Amino acid sequence: MSLHISTEMSLMEKLEILSDAAKYDVACTSSGSERKGDGKGIGNAVKAGICHSFSGDGRCISLLKILFTNECIYDCKYCLNRCSNDVPRASFTPEEVCRLTIEFYRRNYIEGLFLSSGILYNPTYTMGLIYQTVYKLRHEYHFQGYIHIKAIPGADPEVIRLAGFEVDRMSINLELPTAEGLSRLAPNKHRRTILTPMRQIQNGIMANQNELAVYRHAPQFVPAGQSTQMIIGATPENDYQILSVAENLYQKFSLKRVFYSAFVHVNEDKALPALPGGPPLLREHRLYQADWLLRFYGFEAKELLSEDRPDFNILLDPKADWALRHLEAFPVEINRASYEQLLRVPGIGVKSARRIVQARRSSSLDFSHLKKIGVVLKRAVYFITCNGKMMYPVRLEENYITRQLLDCKERLPFDADGVTYQQLSLFDDRRFILDQERMVREVGLSG
């Protein structure tokens, strides 16, 4: 495949443009992979995920997170890199991405690579460049660390399949929660085009798991699974619609994660909503909390929201809000309740529920035990008893408990001034600029 990528721009200039252009893509987790090094290459990826470092809004910054190119043939109204925008454009070559990844890894700046891209010429051409990159990184540079790539909807399925054997995780952005929203804001993209490769990856993972059960040393296909991302707040869907879409994706496509990205107003377009209060980060936060309840706490979307009550309470987290609307299920007796009942108590998480079940096998638990176990008593105390007694007299009444919970001052993932949505850039910390410039010069000289 011949490359049509300009070489006039320096590598440092490309890196600054294409790392900054990737900051709105939040679907870059690295957990779930167990690609062990064989001692002949560089790096490894452990099952618990690489050592994450997060910015204040939860963006992962421990990966080299870049776009292959911010050139794009599409004109999505919400995207900074849309073809109608006059922004600096740049494209890497596969060789440049490989050398940057290796040099950043050697300097302990990163633990892996997250590679996405705009659409250069057409989806198959772009996906081919991404495949060339990861193939070269694995087989020529012998990099055995974590790699997460974005599959390009509309690309040749064979290229997607080949790339899947070289990476740990693949993701395909759903972009917007509904087909109607996609049609309005991203007219070049279609829901079926997005879901088709998502199904292909799911089928490939299942087939590979069956193959590995017979042939232990068969090559792995996307061992860390696939994820997706939805932009929240650019279109008028309510929280119930969004959460129902996420639940459907988990059930039908066996996704590892659905990411919610608060809409950031980067383009002036009459089709986009005004955001006088800035990106809807509190709404994003509530959706992540609810998503956690779907995946680990046994909740269903219809339990948390409904058509009559379609949006989350901005004052209370979804679990506490559910508990207050179902006080008939409380108080829960710690020493007798099932694991599933414990999970529904505000202040009791997955780990603490498991510890309670284990600890009460040997002795009866009281409130001092729960504190040591890790239960957040200032939240749980209104919903539990130990040996038939509450910690202190509490009225099991909605308004009273609501006031007490609000006094707990829930900690939100925002900075002290209010909100922030930008990922930390490779160029934010001025202490590292000279070292990075030297590294890029070394990469250029060694090539």
C-alpha positions in Angstrom: 0.0 0.0 0.0 1.5 3.3 -1.0 1.5 6.2 1.5 0.2 9.7 0.6 1.4 11.4 3.8 3.2 14.7 3.9 6.7 14.6 5.3 7.2 18.3 5.5 6.1 18.6 9.1 8.5 17.7 11.9 7.8 14.8 14.2 7.5 17.1 17.2 4.9 19.2 15.4 2.9 16.1 14.4 3.0 14.8 17.9 1.7 18.0 19.4 -1.2 18.2 16.9 -2.2 14.6 17.0 -1.9 14.0 20.7 -4.1 17.1 21.3 -6.6 16.0 18.6 -7.1 12.7 20.5 -8.1 14.3 23.8 -11.9 14.1 23.3 -11.8 10.3 22.9 -12.3 8.9 26.4 -12.6 5.2 25.5 -9.0 4.3 26.3 -9.0 1.9 29.2 -6.4 -0.9 29.3 -7.8 -3.4 31.8 -8.6 -7.0 31.0 -5.6 -8.0 28.9 -2.9 -10.6 29.8 -0.4 -10.5 27.1 2.8 -11.7 28.7 6.3 -10.9 27.3 8.3 -13.8 26.2 11.7 -12.3 27.1 12.6 -11.5 23.5 10.5 -8.4 23.0 9.7 -5.2 24.9 7.0 -4.8 27.5 4.0 -6.8 28.6 0.4 -6.3 29.5 -1.0 -7.8 32.7 -4.6 -8.7 33.4 -5.2 -6.0 35.9 -4.4 -3.4 33.3 -1.4 -1.1 33.1 -0.6 1.4 35.9 -3.2 4.0 35.1 -2.7 7.7 35.7 -5.9 9.7 35.3 -6.7 13.4 34.8 -9.3 15.0 37.1 -12.2 14.0 34.8 -11.1 10.3 34.5 -9.2 10.4 31.3 -6.4 7.8 31.1 -3.0 9.4 30.5 -0.7 6.4 30.9 -1.0 5.4 27.2 0.5 7.2 24.3 -2.9 8.5 23.1 -2.8 9.8 19.6 -4.6 10.0 16.3 -2.9 8.5 13.3 -4.2 11.4 11.4 -6.7 14.3 12.0 -7.4 14.5 8.3 -11.0 13.4 7.8 -13.4 13.0 4.8 -16.4 13.3 7.1 -18.1 16.4 8.3 -19.6 15.4 11.7 -21.0 18.6 13.2 -19.6 18.0 16.7 -16.1 17.1 15.7 -13.2 19.5 15.8 -11.5 17.5 13.0 -14.4 17.6 10.6 -13.4 18.3 7.0 -15.0 21.7 6.9 -12.9 23.0 9.8 -9.8 25.1 9.2 -7.5 23.4 11.7 -3.8 22.3 11.4 -3.7 18.9 9.8 -1.1 16.2 10.3 -0.6 12.5 9.7 1.9 10.0 11.1 3.5 7.2 9.1 3.3 3.7 10.6 7.1 3.9 11.2 6.8 7.2 13.2 4.1 5.8 15.5 6.2 2.7 16.2 9.3 4.7 17.0 7.4 7.1 19.2 5.8 4.3 21.1 9.0 2.5 21.7 11.0 5.6 22.7 8.2 6.8 25.1 8.0 3.3 26.6 11.8 3.2 27.1 11.6 6.5 28.9 8.8 5.2 31.2 6.4 7.9 30.0 3.8 5.3 28.9 2.9 1.7 29.3 1.1 1.2 26.0 -0.5 2.7 22.9 -4.1 4.0 22.2 -4.4 4.7 18.5 -7.4 6.2 16.8 -7.7 8.1 13.6 -9.7 10.4 11.3 -10.7 8.9 8.0 -7.9 9.4 5.4 -9.2 8.8 1.8 -11.6 6.0 2.9 -12.2 3.7 5.8 -10.3 0.7 4.3 -7.3 2.8 3.5 -7.2 4.2 7.0 -7.7 0.8 8.7 -5.0 -0.6 6.5 -2.5 2.1 7.9 -3.5 1.2 11.4 -3.0 -2.5 10.8 0.4 -1.8 9.2 1.3 0.2 12.3 0.4 -2.5 14.9 1.8 -5.3 12.8 5.1 -3.5 12.5 5.1 -2.6 16.2 4.5 -6.3 17.2 6.7 -8.1 14.7 9.5 -5.6 13.7 9.8 -3.7 17.0 8.7 -6.8 19.1 6.6 -4.6 21.4 4.5 -6.8 23.7 2.9 -4.1 25.7 -0.8 -3.0 25.6 -2.3 -1.8 22.3 -5.8 -0.4 21.9 -7.0 0.7 18.5 -10.2 2.1 17.1 -11.6 0.0 14.3 -12.9 2.0 11.4 -16.6 1.4 10.5 -17.0 0.7 6.8 -13.5 -0.8 6.5 -12.9 -4.2 4.8 -13.8 -6.9 7.4 -10.6 -8.7 6.5 -8.4 -5.8 7.6 -10.3 -5.5 10.9 -9.9 -9.3 11.4 -6.1 -9.1 10.8 -5.7 -6.1 13.1 -7.6 -8.0 15.9 -4.8 -10.6 16.2 -2.2 -7.9 16.9 -4.0 -5.8 19.6 -5.4 -6.2 23.0 -8.6 -4.2 22.7 -10.6 -2.7 19.9 -13.3 -0.2 20.1 -15.8 1.3 17.7 -17.5 4.6 18.6 -21.3 4.5 18.6 -20.9 8.3 18.5 -24.5 9.2 19.5 -27.1 7.2 21.4 -29.7 7.0 18.7 -29.8 6.6 14.9 -31.8 9.8 14.7 -29.1 11.8 16.4 -26.5 10.3 14.2 -28.4 11.2 11.1 -28.7 14.8 12.2 -25.2 15.4 13.4 -23.1 12.9 11.5 -24.8 12.5 8.1 -21.8 10.5 6.7 -22.1 7.8 9.3 -24.8 5.1 9.7 -25.8 3.0 12.7 -25.7 -0.2 10.7 -22.2 0.6 9.5 -21.1 1.0 13.1 -22.8 -2.1 14.5 -21.6 -4.5 11.7 -17.9 -4.5 12.7 -19.0 -4.5 16.3 -20.8 -7.8 15.7 -17.8 -9.0 13.7 -15.4 -8.4 16.6 -17.8 -10.1 19.1 -18.1 -13.1 16.8 -14.3 -13.2 16.4 -13.7 -13.1 20.1 -16.2 -16.0 20.7 -14.7 -18.1 18.0 -11.2 -17.4 19.3 -12.1 -18.4 22.8 -13.4 -21.7 21.4 -10.2 -22.2 19.5 -8.1 -21.4 22.5 -10.0 -24.1 24.5 -8.6 -26.6 22.1 -5.3 -25.1 21.0 -3.8 -23.3 23.9 -1.1 -21.5 21.8 -3.5 -20.2 19.1 -3.1 -16.5 18.5 -5.4 -14.4 20.5 -8.1 -12.2 19.0 -8.8 -8.9 20.9 -8.2 -10.6 24.3 -9.2 -7.5 26.3 -12.6 -7.3 24.5 -14.2 -4.3 22.8 -15.7 -1.1 24.0 -17.6 1.9 22.6 -18.2 5.6 23.3 -21.3 7.8 23.2 -21.4 11.6 23.2 -23.8 12.9 25.9 -25.7 16.1 25.6 -25.3 16.9 21.8 -28.7 15.4 21.1 -31.9 15.5 23.1 -32.0 11.8 24.4 -32.9 11.5 28.1 -30.8 9.4 30.6 -33.3 6.5 30.4 -32.8 6.2 26.6 -29.0 6.4 27.0 -28.8 3.9 29.8 -31.1 1.5 27.9 -28.9 1.7 24.8 -25.9 0.9 27.0 -27.7 -2.0 28.6 -28.6 -3.3 25.1 -25.0 -3.1 24.0 -23.8 -5.0 27.0 -26.3 -7.8 26.4 -26.2 -8.1 22.6 -22.5 -7.3 21.9 -20.8 -8.5 25.2 -19.0 -5.1 25.4 -16.4 -4.6 28.2 -17.2 -0.9 28.6 -19.5 1.8 27.4 -18.0 5.2 27.8 -19.9 8.4 28.1 -18.3 11.6 26.8 -19.9 14.9 27.9 -20.4 17.0 24.8 -17.8 19.8 24.4 -18.9 22.7 22.2 -15.9 23.1 19.9 -17.7 24.1 16.7 -20.2 26.8 15.9 -23.1 25.1 14.2 -26.9 25.8 14.5 -27.5 22.1 14.8 -25.5 21.9 18.1 -27.0 22.8 21.4 -25.8 25.8 23.4 -24.0 24.9 26.6 -24.3 28.0 28.9 -23.1 25.8 31.9 -20.3 24.1 30.0 -20.0 20.4 29.2 -22.6 18.3 31.2 -20.0 16.6 33.3 -22.4 15.9 36.3 -24.7 14.1 33.9 -21.8 12.1 32.5 -20.8 11.2 36.1 -24.3 10.0 36.9 -24.3 7.8 33.8 -21.0 6.3 34.8 -22.3 5.5 38.3 -25.4 3.9 36.8 -23.3 2.0 34.3 -21.4 0.5 37.2 -24.7 -0.6 38.8 -25.6 -2.4 35.6 -22.3 -4.2 35.2 -21.5 -5.1 38.8 -24.5 -4.6 41.1 -27.2 -6.5 39.4 -29.4 -3.5 38.5 -31.4 -3.1 35.3 -32.0 0.2 33.5 -35.8 0.0 34.2 -35.2 -0.1 37.9 -33.1 3.1 38.0 -35.2 5.1 35.5 -38.5 5.0 33.6 -40.4 6.8 31.0 -42.2 8.7 33.7 -38.9 9.5 35.5 -36.4 9.6 32.6 -33.4 11.5 34.1 -31.1 11.0 37.1 -31.4 13.0 40.3 -28.6 15.6 40.1 -28.3 15.7 43.9 -28.0 12.0 44.7 -26.1 9.1 43.1 -28.4 6.5 41.3 -28.0 3.9 44.0 -28.9 6.1 46.9 -31.8 7.5 44.8 -33.1 4.0 44.1 -32.8 3.1 47.8 -34.8 6.1 48.9 -37.6 5.2 46.4 -37.6 1.6 47.8 -37.5 2.0 51.5 -39.7 -1.0 51.8 -36.6 -3.1 51.1 -34.8 -1.7 54.1 -33.3 -2.0 56.7 -31.1 -4.9 55.7 -29.7 -7.2 58.4 -26.0 -7.4 57.8 -25.6 -10.8 59.3 -28.4 -12.5 57.3 -28.8 -10.6 54.0 -27.8 -12.2 50.7 -24.9 -10.9 48.7 -27.3 -9.5 46.2 -29.2 -7.6 48.9 -26.0 -6.2 50.4 -25.0 -4.8 46.9 -28.1 -2.6 47.0 -27.2 -0.9 50.2 -25.7 2.6 49.7 -22.2 2.7 51.1 -21.6 -1.0 50.4 -19.6 -1.8 47.3 -18.7 -5.1 45.6 -15.5 -5.6 47.7 -17.1 -4.8 51.0 -20.1 -7.0 50.3 -17.8 -9.9 49.6 -15.9 -9.2 52.8 -19.1 -9.1 54.8 -20.3 -12.5 53.4 -16.9 -14.0 54.2 -16.4 -12.5 57.6 -19.8 -13.4 59.0 -19.1 -17.1 58.5 -16.8 -17.0 61.5 -18.5 -14.4 63.8 -21.4 -12.1 64.1 -20.6 -8.6 62.7 -21.3 -5.3 64.4 -20.8 -1.7 63.2 -17.2 -1.5 64.2 -16.5 -4.6 62.0 -18.2 -2.9 59.1 -16.0 0.2 59.4 -12.9 -2.0 59.2 -14.3 -3.9 56.3 -14.6 -0.7 54.3 -18.3 0.0 54.5 -19.1 3.8 54.2 -21.1 4.0 57.3 -22.1 7.6 56.9 -24.2 6.4 53.9 -25.1 2.8 54.9 -26.2 3.5 58.5 -29.7 4.5 57.3 -30.3 1.3 55.5 -28.8 -1.5 57.7 -29.0 -3.2 61.1 -26.5 -5.4 62.9 -28.0 -8.1 65.1 -31.4 -6.4 64.7 -30.3 -3.0 65.9 -29.5 0.3 64.0 -26.3 2.1 64.9 -28.4 4.9 66.4 -32.2 5.8 66.2 -33.0 6.7 62.5 -36.3 7.6 61.0 -36.8 5.4 57.9 -38.4 8.3 56.1 -37.4 9.6 52.6 -37.1 13.3 53.3 -35.1 12.8 56.5 -32.6 10.4 54.9 -32.3 12.6 51.9 -31.2 15.6 54.0 -28.7 13.4 55.8 -27.2 12.0 52.6 -26.9 15.5 51.1 -24.9 16.6 54.1 -22.4 13.9 53.2 -21.3 16.1 50.3 -20.7 13.6 47.5 -17.3 13.9 46.0 -17.5 14.6 42.2 -14.7 14.1 39.7 -14.3 17.8 39.0 -11.6 20.2 39.9 -11.8 22.8 42.6 -13.0 25.5 40.3 -16.0 23.5 39.0 -15.4 21.4 35.9 -12.7 20.4 33.5 -12.9 18.2 30.5 -9.4 18.3 28.9 -7.1 15.3 29.1 -3.6 16.1 30.3 -1.5 16.7 27.3 2.0 15.3 26.7 2.9 19.0 26.6 1.2 20.2 29.8 4.2 19.7 32.1 6.9 22.1 31.0 9.5 20.1 32.9 9.4 17.4 30.2 9.3 19.5 27.1 13.1 19.6 26.6 13.4 15.8 27.2 10.5 15.1 24.8 12.1 17.3 22.1 15.4 15.5 22.6 13.7 12.2 22.4 11.9 13.2 19.1 15.2 14.4 17.6 16.8 11.1 18.6 14.0 9.2 16.9 14.4 11.2 13.8 18.2 10.8 13.7 18.0 7.1 14.3 15.6 6.7 11.4 
